[in-house]
Amino acid sequence: MLQKAVASRKGPFDPYAVDWGSILPLRLRAATIAEGLYAGMHRSVLKGSGVEFAGQRPYVRGDDLRFVDKRALLRHDKLMLREFETETDRALWLVVDATLSMSFRGGGPASKYPFAALLAAVLCRVALQGGDPVGLLIIGGKAPTLLQASGAREMFHRISDALSQLTPAGDWSDRGADFEHALAPLHDKARRGSTIVLLSDLVDLPEKGLQRVTELATRNRRVHVVRVLSPEEATLPFKEQARWTSLEGNFVVEANPVAARELYLKELAALETRWRDALSRTGGTITRALTSDDPVQVTVQLLHRVRGLSEASLVERRQ
């Protein structure tokens, strides 16, 4: 964000080692949160009846009269049948950003990637308890990691292990083709009616990153984003002149944070607004989460938006 100031290119440097803080062991932490959140709940976390209106066709003798379109009969004096498509796989697909910027920690209990991984593992556990298949795509790291969606019990362990064994790496700020290629499998593997949740800081994504993500919202799929930031990134509380080094994009910026704060926060909010507006046009949402936030509350907020339930109904289900 501070690239608006005078900046200079820098050479590569050693990345931060992933800092799990108090989140490890990931599998145990996620299971504990999920069990406490939805203890005794067996309803699917995904929204919808599983069928979608697919159009009309002329009535054929022997068709079920329950599906006759009465309006078409009254208006056109024709027997037309309403047809529906069954959504056979209302899966939850988790897309976790593991690029280098996600290794920044700040003042939270862990860096951004482990916090995103914890939220993803909790969502996985809750979805599997409700009978929904779950798939995983990790973008970044040494190479994208894909786990095909499955409703098997061991899927929680497979996803937790894949997340906990990965170290954030890679700079995709100017690698639009690689980003598009990494997301490509979801176009085929995320079937009609799937819910896709991207967990990312949205920092230094390729120029057309937003467009590539929203393009996933076809075939009645819904894309929801959890924007994970450190408390320092969200507020820029620093007061002294400093040199700022970008983890992606190879930039060094000399700036006074007091003077830059207003513009920085404005740009931060503008980016989030662009994502919110684009996602809302396809039925998606964006949720901001700080690494210092309670993961239970973040999960409740996200499920509220995915399912369209009220906060009160979610609290009631937990009791």
C-alpha positions as CSV (number, residue, x, y, z in Angstrom):
1,M,0.0,0.0,0.0
2,L,2.8,2.4,0.7
3,Q,4.0,2.0,-2.8
4,K,2.2,5.3,-3.4
5,A,5.2,7.0,-1.8
6,V,8.6,7.3,-3.4
7,A,9.9,3.7,-3.7
8,S,12.9,1.9,-4.9
9,R,13.4,-1.6,-6.2
10,K,15.3,-3.9,-3.9
11,G,16.9,-7.3,-4.3
12,P,15.5,-10.6,-3.0
13,F,15.8,-11.3,0.7
14,D,15.2,-14.2,3.0
15,P,11.5,-14.6,3.8
16,Y,10.1,-14.8,7.3
17,A,9.8,-18.3,8.7
18,V,6.2,-19.2,9.2
19,D,5.2,-18.2,12.7
20,W,2.4,-20.4,14.0
21,G,2.4,-18.8,17.5
22,S,-0.3,-20.3,19.7
23,I,-2.2,-21.9,16.8
24,L,-0.3,-25.2,16.7
25,P,-1.3,-28.0,16.8
26,L,-3.6,-26.9,14.0
27,R,-5.7,-30.0,13.9
28,L,-6.5,-30.0,17.6
29,R,-7.1,-26.2,17.7
30,A,-9.5,-26.4,14.7
31,A,-11.4,-29.4,16.0
32,T,-11.8,-27.8,19.4
33,I,-13.2,-24.6,18.0
34,A,-15.5,-26.5,15.5
35,E,-16.9,-28.8,18.2
36,G,-17.6,-25.9,20.5
37,L,-19.2,-23.8,17.7
38,Y,-21.6,-26.4,16.4
39,A,-21.9,-29.1,19.0
40,G,-24.8,-31.3,18.1
41,M,-25.5,-29.6,14.9
42,H,-26.0,-31.8,11.8
43,R,-27.5,-29.4,9.3
44,S,-25.5,-28.5,6.3
45,V,-23.5,-25.2,6.6
46,L,-24.3,-24.5,2.9
47,K,-27.4,-22.7,1.9
48,G,-30.1,-23.9,-0.5
49,S,-32.4,-26.7,-1.3
50,G,-30.1,-28.5,-3.8
51,V,-32.2,-27.8,-6.9
52,E,-32.3,-24.9,-9.4
53,F,-34.9,-23.9,-11.9
54,A,-33.6,-24.9,-15.4
55,G,-36.4,-23.7,-17.7
56,Q,-39.6,-24.9,-19.3
57,R,-40.5,-27.5,-22.0
58,P,-43.8,-28.6,-23.5
59,Y,-45.9,-31.1,-21.5
60,V,-45.6,-34.7,-22.6
61,R,-48.2,-37.3,-21.8
62,G,-47.2,-39.0,-18.6
63,D,-45.3,-36.1,-17.0
64,D,-45.9,-35.3,-13.4
65,L,-48.7,-32.7,-13.3
66,R,-47.3,-31.2,-10.1
67,F,-44.7,-29.4,-12.3
68,V,-47.1,-27.9,-14.8
69,D,-46.5,-24.1,-15.0
70,K,-49.9,-22.7,-14.1
71,R,-49.0,-19.2,-15.2
72,A,-48.0,-20.4,-18.7
73,L,-51.3,-22.2,-18.9
74,L,-53.4,-19.2,-17.9
75,R,-51.5,-16.7,-20.1
76,H,-50.8,-18.8,-23.2
77,D,-53.3,-21.7,-22.9
78,K,-50.4,-24.1,-23.2
79,L,-49.2,-26.9,-20.9
80,M,-45.6,-26.2,-20.1
81,L,-43.5,-28.1,-17.6
82,R,-41.1,-26.5,-15.2
83,E,-37.8,-28.3,-15.1
84,F,-35.1,-28.3,-12.4
85,E,-31.5,-29.3,-12.1
86,T,-30.4,-31.2,-9.1
87,E,-27.2,-29.9,-7.5
88,T,-25.4,-33.1,-6.8
89,D,-22.4,-31.6,-5.1
90,R,-22.9,-28.6,-2.9
91,A,-19.3,-28.7,-1.9
92,L,-17.2,-26.2,0.2
93,W,-14.0,-25.3,-1.6
94,L,-11.3,-23.6,0.6
95,V,-8.8,-21.4,-1.3
96,V,-5.9,-20.4,1.0
97,D,-3.3,-17.8,0.0
98,A,0.2,-18.9,0.9
99,T,2.2,-16.3,-0.9
100,L,5.0,-14.5,0.9
101,S,3.0,-11.6,2.3
102,M,1.0,-14.0,4.4
103,S,4.0,-14.8,6.5
104,F,3.9,-11.4,8.2
105,R,3.0,-11.6,11.8
106,G,2.7,-8.2,13.5
107,G,1.0,-8.0,16.9
108,G,-1.3,-11.0,16.5
109,P,-0.8,-14.4,18.2
110,A,0.5,-15.8,14.8
111,S,1.3,-14.6,11.3
112,K,-1.4,-14.3,8.7
113,Y,-1.0,-17.6,7.0
114,P,-1.5,-19.7,10.2
115,F,-4.5,-17.7,11.2
116,A,-6.0,-18.2,7.7
117,A,-5.1,-21.9,7.9
118,L,-6.9,-22.2,11.3
119,L,-10.1,-20.6,9.9
120,A,-10.0,-22.9,6.9
121,A,-9.6,-26.0,9.1
122,V,-12.5,-24.9,11.3
123,L,-14.7,-24.4,8.2
124,C,-13.7,-27.8,6.9
125,R,-14.6,-29.5,10.2
126,V,-18.0,-27.7,10.4
127,A,-18.9,-28.5,6.8
128,L,-18.0,-32.2,7.1
129,Q,-20.1,-32.5,10.3
130,G,-23.0,-31.1,8.2
131,G,-22.5,-33.7,5.5
132,D,-20.9,-31.3,2.9
133,P,-17.8,-32.4,0.9
134,V,-14.8,-30.1,1.2
135,G,-11.9,-29.5,-1.2
136,L,-8.8,-27.4,-0.7
137,L,-6.6,-25.3,-3.0
138,I,-3.5,-23.6,-1.7
139,I,-2.1,-20.9,-3.9
140,G,1.5,-19.9,-3.4
141,G,4.1,-21.9,-1.5
142,K,6.5,-23.8,-3.8
143,A,3.6,-24.9,-6.0
144,P,-0.2,-24.8,-5.8
145,T,-1.7,-27.7,-3.8
146,L,-5.1,-29.2,-4.7
147,L,-7.1,-31.7,-2.7
148,Q,-10.2,-33.0,-4.5
149,A,-13.5,-32.4,-2.6
150,S,-14.7,-35.3,-0.5
151,G,-17.1,-35.9,2.4
152,A,-14.9,-38.6,4.0
153,R,-14.0,-38.2,7.6
154,E,-10.3,-38.3,7.0
155,M,-10.7,-35.2,4.8
156,F,-10.3,-33.0,7.9
157,H,-7.0,-34.6,8.7
158,R,-5.7,-34.4,5.1
159,I,-6.6,-30.7,4.9
160,S,-5.1,-29.9,8.3
161,D,-1.9,-31.8,7.4
162,A,-1.6,-30.0,4.0
163,L,-2.1,-26.6,5.6
164,S,0.3,-27.2,8.6
165,Q,3.1,-28.6,6.4
166,L,3.3,-25.7,4.0
167,T,5.5,-22.6,4.3
168,P,4.4,-19.3,2.6
169,A,6.5,-18.5,-0.4
170,G,6.3,-16.9,-3.8
171,D,5.6,-13.4,-5.2
172,W,2.6,-13.4,-7.5
173,S,2.2,-9.7,-7.8
174,D,3.3,-9.7,-11.4
175,R,2.5,-13.3,-12.3
176,G,-1.1,-13.0,-13.5
177,A,-0.8,-16.0,-15.8
178,D,0.4,-18.2,-12.9
179,F,-2.5,-17.0,-10.7
180,E,-5.0,-17.7,-13.4
181,H,-3.5,-21.2,-13.9
182,A,-3.6,-21.9,-10.2
183,L,-7.4,-21.1,-10.0
184,A,-8.2,-22.9,-13.3
185,P,-9.0,-26.4,-11.6
186,L,-11.8,-24.8,-9.7
187,H,-13.7,-24.0,-12.9
188,D,-14.0,-27.8,-13.5
189,K,-13.9,-29.3,-10.1
190,A,-16.2,-27.0,-8.2
191,R,-19.5,-28.2,-9.4
192,R,-22.8,-26.3,-9.7
193,G,-23.9,-24.8,-6.4
194,S,-20.5,-25.0,-4.7
195,T,-19.4,-22.4,-2.1
196,I,-15.9,-21.1,-2.6
197,V,-14.1,-19.3,0.3
198,L,-10.9,-17.5,-0.4
199,L,-8.7,-16.6,2.6
200,S,-6.1,-14.0,1.7
201,D,-4.8,-10.6,2.7
202,L,-5.5,-9.5,-0.9
203,V,-2.1,-7.8,-0.8
204,D,0.0,-7.7,-4.1
205,L,-2.3,-10.0,-6.0
206,P,-1.9,-9.7,-9.8
207,E,-3.6,-6.8,-11.6
208,K,-6.5,-8.9,-12.7
209,G,-6.7,-11.0,-9.5
210,L,-10.1,-9.7,-8.6
211,Q,-11.5,-10.5,-12.0
212,R,-10.1,-14.0,-11.9
213,V,-11.6,-14.7,-8.5
214,T,-15.1,-13.4,-9.5
215,E,-15.0,-15.4,-12.7
216,L,-15.4,-18.5,-10.4
217,A,-18.9,-17.3,-9.5
218,T,-20.6,-19.1,-12.4
219,R,-23.0,-22.1,-12.5
220,N,-24.7,-20.9,-9.3
221,R,-21.4,-21.0,-7.4
222,R,-20.9,-18.4,-4.6
223,V,-17.5,-16.8,-3.8
224,H,-16.9,-15.5,-0.3
225,V,-13.6,-13.8,0.8
226,V,-12.0,-13.6,4.2
227,R,-9.4,-10.8,4.2
228,V,-6.8,-11.6,6.8
229,L,-4.7,-8.7,8.1
230,S,-2.4,-8.1,11.0
231,P,-3.5,-5.4,13.4
232,E,-0.6,-3.1,12.2
233,E,-1.7,-3.5,8.6
234,A,-5.2,-2.5,9.4
235,T,-4.4,0.7,11.4
236,L,-0.7,1.7,10.7
237,P,-0.2,2.7,14.3
238,F,3.5,3.6,13.9
239,K,4.8,7.1,14.6
240,E,8.4,7.3,13.6
241,Q,10.0,7.7,10.1
242,A,11.0,4.2,8.9
243,R,12.0,2.2,5.9
244,W,9.3,-0.3,4.8
245,T,10.2,-3.4,3.0
246,S,7.6,-5.2,0.9
247,L,7.4,-9.0,1.1
248,E,6.1,-9.2,-2.4
249,G,6.8,-6.8,-5.3
250,N,10.4,-6.1,-4.2
251,F,9.8,-2.5,-3.0
252,V,11.5,-0.4,-0.3
253,V,9.7,2.7,0.8
254,E,10.9,5.6,3.0
255,A,7.9,7.1,4.7
256,N,6.6,8.9,7.8
257,P,3.7,6.8,8.9
258,V,1.9,9.7,10.5
259,A,1.9,11.6,7.2
260,A,1.1,8.5,5.2
261,R,-1.6,7.1,7.4
262,E,-4.6,8.9,6.0
263,L,-3.7,8.0,2.4
264,Y,-2.8,4.4,3.4
265,L,-6.1,3.8,5.1
266,K,-8.0,5.3,2.3
267,E,-6.3,3.0,-0.2
268,L,-6.8,0.0,2.1
269,A,-10.5,0.7,2.3
270,A,-10.8,1.4,-1.4
271,L,-9.3,-2.0,-2.3
272,E,-11.8,-3.7,0.1
273,T,-14.7,-1.8,-1.4
274,R,-13.7,-2.9,-4.9
275,W,-13.7,-6.5,-3.8
276,R,-17.0,-6.1,-1.9
277,D,-18.8,-4.5,-4.9
278,A,-17.5,-7.1,-7.3
279,L,-18.4,-10.0,-5.1
280,S,-21.9,-8.7,-4.2
281,R,-22.8,-8.6,-7.9
282,T,-22.5,-12.4,-7.9
283,G,-24.0,-13.1,-4.5
284,G,-20.6,-13.2,-2.6
285,T,-19.3,-11.3,0.4
286,I,-16.1,-10.2,2.0
287,T,-15.3,-10.5,5.7
288,R,-12.3,-8.7,7.3
289,A,-10.4,-10.6,10.0
290,L,-7.5,-9.5,12.1
291,T,-5.0,-12.1,13.4
292,S,-5.8,-10.8,16.9
293,D,-9.6,-11.6,16.4
294,D,-11.4,-14.5,18.1
295,P,-11.5,-17.2,15.4
296,V,-14.9,-18.3,16.7
297,Q,-16.4,-14.9,16.1
298,V,-14.9,-14.7,12.6
299,T,-16.3,-18.2,11.8
300,V,-19.7,-17.2,13.0
301,Q,-19.7,-14.0,10.9
302,L,-18.6,-15.9,7.8
303,L,-21.2,-18.7,8.3
304,H,-23.9,-16.0,8.8
305,R,-23.0,-14.6,5.4
306,V,-22.6,-17.9,3.6
307,R,-25.9,-19.3,4.9
308,G,-27.9,-16.1,5.2
309,L,-28.8,-16.8,8.8
310,S,-29.1,-14.1,11.5
311,E,-26.4,-13.8,14.2
312,A,-29.1,-14.7,16.8
313,S,-29.9,-17.9,15.1
314,L,-26.3,-19.0,15.0
315,V,-25.9,-18.2,18.8
316,E,-29.1,-20.2,19.4
317,R,-27.8,-23.2,17.6
318,R,-24.6,-23.1,19.7
319,Q,-26.6,-23.3,23.0
